[in-house]
Amino acid sequence: MLTRNFLFCLISLCFICAFSASINAQEISFNYFYSFGRVQADQPPTINGFDVNYPDAARKNGVQGMLKASLILGEDGKTRDIKILQTLPHGVEAAVVKGLQSLYFQPAKLNGQPVAIPMTFDFVVSAVYDERDKNVTKPQIVEKPAPVYPAKYAAEKLKGKVRVSVLFFTDGKVKVIGVNSVLPREFDNAASEAAAKIRFQPAVHKKSKEDVTQMMTVEYDFKP
C-alpha cells in the first residue's frame, strides 16, 4: 500500500471570454487552480473539465478576485461536501458551486480501485476594460512624456499621428499592446517608448469603486 500526498496540481486550462458591445466592452478571464489532500492512493484523479456560467450581474458590477472552495472527489465520479471558504458576490458563488457539482473527473485509485480524495479549488476572476466601457472611468494620465522625433527623418519633415494601445494596470504599470500608424517604424517605436513611461491614476469601476485594468488608446502627434 502506497500513501501519496498529491499537492499543488496546477491545471493549464484558462477560460477567456471577450465582449465587444459598447456597454460591456470588457474581456474577462477565468483561471482555476486545484490541489489534492493527503489520501491513500497510488494514482491521482484526473480533472477532465470545469465549466461555469458567469453571471451578468458580476460582469456589470466589476467583480474580481478569488473564490476558494473545498470538496470531495468521490470514488463514484461525483463531487460532494462542497464548502465555500472565500466567496465572491453577485452570483459568482452559486455559479461556481453549480460548476463543481457537475465537475467531470476520473477518481483517484488505490490498487486499481477508485477512492475518494479531498480537493481545494481556487477560482480567479480578472477583467480588462477598454475605453468604450461606460461602467468604468478612464485612467487619469498624470505624466505623458513626449516621444523623440526620429532624427533620420528630420530633413524630410515627416509628420503624422501614431496611436498606441496601452494597458493601464491597477498597480500603476503600463504595457504597450499595439501601434497604429502609416508612418515609418521608427515613429511607432518612439511612440511606444514614450507610452511605456506614462504615469497615471488607474481606472475605477463606477459601481464597485475598485481600481480596474483598462485598455486605452494614446495618441502622439509627430511634427518636425
N, C-alpha and C positions, 0 to 999 in steps of 0.2 A: 504494500500500500504506500503510495507516494503522496505526500502533502505539499502543495504548492500555494504560494500567495501570488496570484496574478494581479499585479499592481500597474496602475497608470497605463492602461491600454488606450492609446490615442487613436481616435477614428479620423480618417483622412477626408471624409466627405464634408463638403461645405455647401449649404444651400443658399443661393443668391437670387433675390427677386428684384426686378427693376421696374419702375413705374415712370411713364413719360408724360402722364397727364399734368397739365399746368397747375392743378390744385394740389396734387400729391406727387410732385416731381422729386422723387427720392429713390435711393437704392438701399435696400435693407438686406443685410447678410445675417444668416443664422449658422452658428457653429455649435457643435455639441461634442463634448468630451466625456469619457467614462472610464471608470476603474473598477476592478473586482476585488472583493474582500477575501479573507482567508477561508479556504474550504478544502476538504479532502477531495482532490481531483487530479487526474493526470492529463486532462485535455480541457482547455478553456472554452467558454462559449463563443459562438460566432454571431456577431450582430450583423444582420443582413439588410436592415433598413429601418429608418425612422422618418416619419412624416408628420408635419404639424400644419394645421390650417390657421395661419397667423391672423389674429383679429384686426379688422379695420380700425376699431377704436384705439388699439395700441399704436397703429401707424399714425393716426391723426394726433395722438397725444404725445408723440415723440418718445415712446418707451425705449429705453436702452438699459443694458446691464446684464446681470447673470441670475438665472434661476437655478437652484440646486435641489436635487431630489435624491432619495434613496429608494430602492425597491429590491425585490427578489426576482431573479430569473428562474422560473420553476423548471423542474425536471420534465414537466409536461409540455414545455414550449410556450407557456403563458406567463405573463408577469403578474405579480401580486404584491400586496403590502406597500403600495406606493405612498411615500411620505414626502411632502414639500418642506425642505429645510430652509430655503430662502426663496422668496417669491418675487414676481413682477406683476404690476397691475394691469387693469383694462383687459381682462380676459386671457392674458398670456398663460396664467397658471392652469386654467381649465383646458386650454388648447394643448399644452404640453402633457398634462395628465392623460388626456384622450389619446394623444400620440403614443405615450408609453403603454397605455392599456392595449394598444394594437401593435406594439413593437414586435417585429419578426426576427427571431433568432433561433440558433441551434443550441440546445442546452450543453452545459459542461458535462464531462463524462469521467467516470472512475471505473477502470477495468471494463470499458466498453458500455457501461450503464449510465444513463443520464442522471445527473444530480442537480439540486438547486444551488444557487450561488447568489450572494448579495452583490449589489452593484450601486455605485454612486454615479450620478448623471448631472452634468453641468450644461445648461442651455444658454448660450451667449448671443445677445442681440446687439447689433451695431448698425448705425444708419449714416448714410451720407446724403445730404440735401443739396439741391442746386438752387441757383438764384431765381428760378421760376416759382419756387415753393412759397406759397403765401402763409404757411404755418410758421415760418422762421424769419427772424431779422437777418439782414446781411452782415457779414463781418465788417467791423469798423476799422478801416486802414489808418494806422497811426503814423506810419512812415513808409513812403514809397520811393525808394531810390531811383533816380533816372538812369536809363540804360546808356552805355557808352556807344557813341556813333562809330561804326567800323571805319577806321582810317583809310582803308584801301578804296573806299567809295566816296571819299570826300570830294575828289575832283569831279566826279560825275554828278554830285549833288542829288543823289537819290533821296527820295522822301516817300513816306507812306506809314501805314499803321500796321502794328503787329498785335494780335490778340492772343493772350496766353491763358489757357485753362489751368486754374490753380486750386488745389485742395487746401482749405484752411482748417487745420485740426484744432481740437479743443485745448490742446496743450501749448498752443502758440506756434507750432511748427507749420511749415508750408511744404507742398510738394507740387512741382510742375508736372502736369499730366498731358499737355498738348499745346501746340502752337499753330496759329492760322494766319498766314500772310501770303503775299505774292512777291515779297522782297527776297533777296538772296539769303542763303542760310546764315550768314554772319549776323544779319539783323535779328533773325529768330534766336540765335544763340545769345546775343546781347540782351534781348528782352527776357529770355528765360533766366539768365544770370541775375538780372535786376529783380525779377519777380521772386526769386529764391531768397532775397534779402528783405522782403516786405515784413513789417511789424504790424500787428493788428490785435483787435479785441475779437474773440470768437463770436460766431453767430449764436443766437439764442432762440430756443423754441418758445413760441408765444404762450403756449398752454402750460408746459411743464416748467418753464423758466430755467431750464437747464441749457448749458452750453452744448452745441452740436457741431459736427463736422459739416462743412459746406463746400461745394464746388462753385467757384465764381470766375467769370472771365475778366481779366485785367487787360486794359488796352494801353499800348505805348505808341506815341506819335513821333516818328523819326524825321528830323529836319537837319540839313547840313549846317 
